[in-house]
Amino acid sequence: AMEYTTLPSLFADDEFSAMGLRKYPIRRNINSNMYSDLDGTLLRELEHIDSTVTVLSTFNNGGLEMLYKNKYEAAPATGENSFIVNIGKLVDDLIDNKVPSVRHRV
């Protein structure tokens, strides 16, 4: 098995890298001016579609929502050992929309 201390070295701190490691810190203050274009909900992060493939864990935290049939639905909170895989627009285009990219928000 791979040691945890080696795992971060596989990722680059560059927005255009093939693999990136991101950590979204807990926000103590919520933005007061960032609203959804779809339904006017106050957001923590803007609605967007990723460009490639995103593998993420929510570590039992809620708040991630995915657009489905023109309505935002809550994504299931993942545990310590599970992940959500999100297909981005570039991959969607490469495979002729067979697996769609998903607009999401927090």
Steps between C-alpha positions, in 0.01 A plus 500: 500500500612855432600704802285808557808723518583411137152569365517884499821488292295356209299819473603843371389832647405632157149556370595354158676185625370154411452432869437756768453479873257753641381568850207727556524649848203552728367848440418699809332774295260430216511722192216747507497576128534167314162368388391220269399605149247215500310546825650792693648284779789658694814299411836423660659413164378598153304257286731344244589202283847353547730472199645149547434230760456585867527239773395637835398404848269712709628331818144478635427869431188601311445800276605372157208518257471372142267630230260228383197565278533876555493466881788483748507178705723429802796274423542217749755578768792260463668330791870474575562232234265588215507748215285682247632493143389794287550494122599841365414675172819396318437132570131543415598640159762229437250218554217664304282577804460133595573596863392859559689762696304630799452861610545520877527746787558525876 
